[in-house]
Amino acid sequence: ATERGLWAVAERAGVTRDELARALSNMAAGAALAEANRVALAEELGLWGVPSFRVGEWASWGQDRLPLVRHALGLART
């Protein structure tokens, strides 16, 4: 919830301060991308909320679906 915390999280994720500063300077583009993803999630996949998953044609939501995600990923590799 603080700038210091944001920098710490970014650093742990491997994002440099310069990369984070560039992303923060273009928040409108990020908001537009998030909205486009929200619309696609609802309209194309019929899903809502997080966590939502899509592997190929298979899509689902819910943390309890993680074993199914693992299975779908294994099938996608073959």
N, C-alpha and C positions, 0 to 999 in steps of 0.2 A: 504494500500500500504506500510505499515511499519510493522516491527516486533511487535512494541507496539500495533498497531491496530489489528494485528492477535491475539495476546494474549487476547485483550479485547473482540473480537468477539467470540473466543473459550470459554472464561469464561462465557459470556452470554448464550452460547449454552450448558453449563454444561460440557464442556470438560476440564479436568485438564491439568495443565502444563506438567505433566509427559506423559499423553496420547498424547498431541500435539507433544511433543519432540520425542516420539517414531514414530509417524506418519511421521514427517518431516525427520527422520533419514532413512526412507525406501521409498523415493520418487519414486524409480524405480517400486516398487510393485504397488504404487498408479497410476502411469502412465499406467502400463500394465492393471490394472483393468478398468481405464477410457477408454482405447482403446477397450477392450473387450466389454464394455457396448455400446460404439459408434457403433461397428460393429453389435452387436445384435440389436440395435435400428434400424439400416438401413436395415439389411438383414432379420431379423426375423419379424419385425413389419412394415417395410416400412415407418418408420418415420425418421425425422431429426430435429435437433435443440431442443430448450427448449422454453417453458415447454412442455414436452411430458408425457403422462399418459397412464398407462395400469392397467386395473382392470379385472382380469380373462382373457377372450378372447377379451374383448373390448379394443381398443387403439385409441388414438387421440392425437393431439397436439394443442396448442394455449391457451392463457389465457382466451379467450372467451368461452372455453369449460368447465370451472370450474363447471357450473351448471350440465353439463352432467356427470362429474366426481362424483359429489355429488350423483346424481341419481344412477350411476353404483355402487358406494360403498354401497348405501342403498340396492340395489338388491343383492349384494354379501353377505350381512349379513343374508339374509333370506334363 
